[in-house]
Amino acid sequence: MESSQQNKAFPVSWDMFHRDARALAWRLSGQGEWKAIVCITRGGLVPAAIVARELGIRTIETVCIASYHDYENQGELKVIKPIDPKVVDLEEGQGSGVLVIDDLVDTGKTAKVVREMLPKAHFATVYAKPIGCPMVDTFVTEVSQDTWIYFPWDMGWQFQPPLAKDSAG
């Protein structure tokens, strides 16, 4: 989505993200016996590590897909590294017993590409936007489509202006 359409900012601290990722693990804990995690890089790396620890999952694989090329505009999707066939073929194949983790589902385009690789996998994200929600099975927090989430790994220590322009002084 164009940055001019992103009207709302949702800054997420490390503490908040850790809490939300643990909440995702809690929601997933009774939904199946997971044999592996496939995390969508780069955003899925941090929540995948937390979920793997909480659920005792030792097999973690990545699928590397580039979509946000300038941190604002979602561009053409490019699979940089596919999923290891050993993970795809677990259980009954096609991703059975596999948990796919990402930080956010926005438009669902990335999730759609991964779903084609792992049609039987369970997709889980920490945050979800309405357009992408149908592509995931489990998420923790929904934000509006016009919200830009500032993840802790993307932020420095600086002032954040208030939402209302008049209240800065």
C-alpha positions, -999 to 999 in steps of 0.1 A, spaced: 0 0 0 12 35 -8 27 54 22 3 83 15 -26 59 22 -10 47 55 -26 72 79 -21 55 112 10 45 130 12 15 153 46 14 170 54 -19 186 80 -22 214 102 -53 219 82 -60 251 49 -57 233 60 -79 204 74 -106 227 41 -106 246 20 -108 214 42 -136 200 38 -156 232 0 -150 229 2 -165 194 20 -195 208 -6 -199 234 -34 -198 208 -15 -224 187 -7 -247 216 -40 -267 214 -45 -267 177 -22 -295 166 10 -314 169 35 -293 149 64 -311 133 81 -280 120 79 -242 116 84 -224 83 90 -187 90 85 -162 63 116 -140 63 125 -116 75 95 -105 96 87 -141 106 121 -148 121 115 -133 155 80 -146 162 90 -180 149 119 -182 174 95 -173 202 67 -197 191 93 -225 186 106 -220 221 71 -219 237 59 -250 218 91 -270 219 94 -272 181 130 -279 170 127 -280 132 126 -244 118 128 -237 81 127 -204 62 111 -193 30 126 -161 18 102 -138 -1 109 -101 -9 78 -79 -12 84 -45 5 114 -31 -14 115 4 2 96 -2 35 66 15 22 54 2 -11 46 -35 -16 61 -45 -49 65 -76 -70 69 -108 -49 101 -127 -55 109 -161 -39 146 -158 -30 148 -192 -12 121 -219 -14 111 -243 14 132 -274 18 113 -304 2 119 -325 34 97 -300 53 71 -299 26 69 -337 26 64 -341 64 35 -362 76 11 -365 46 30 -340 25 20 -305 12 28 -290 46 8 -312 69 20 -307 105 38 -275 95 32 -242 111 39 -211 89 48 -180 109 50 -144 99 49 -111 118 20 -96 97 -4 -104 70 -12 -72 51 -27 -78 16 -23 -116 18 -1 -117 -13 29 -133 4 8 -157 23 -9 -168 -10 25 -176 -25 35 -197 5 0 -214 7 6 -226 -28 38 -243 -16 22 -256 16 -15 -260 10 -21 -281 42 0 -260 65 -15 -239 94 -7 -201 88 -3 -179 119 7 -142 122 11 -119 151 -8 -91 134 -33 -90 106 -50 -65 84 -86 -70 71 -76 -77 34 -51 -104 45 -71 -120 73 -87 -147 51 -52 -160 43 -43 -169 79 -57 -195 103 -46 -178 135 -35 -143 145 -34 -122 177 -42 -86 168 -61 -71 139 -53 -35 128 -70 -14 102 -58 -16 66 -45 20 67 -23 13 97 15 11 93 31 -12 120 65 0 131 82 -32 143 109 -29 170 137 -40 146 128 -11 123 128 16 149 154 37 166 151 57 198 133 88 187 103 110 194 70 99 179 46 127 171 11 125 185 -18 116 163 -35 150 167 -12 177 152 -24 203 177 -14 184 208 24 185 202 29 216 222 
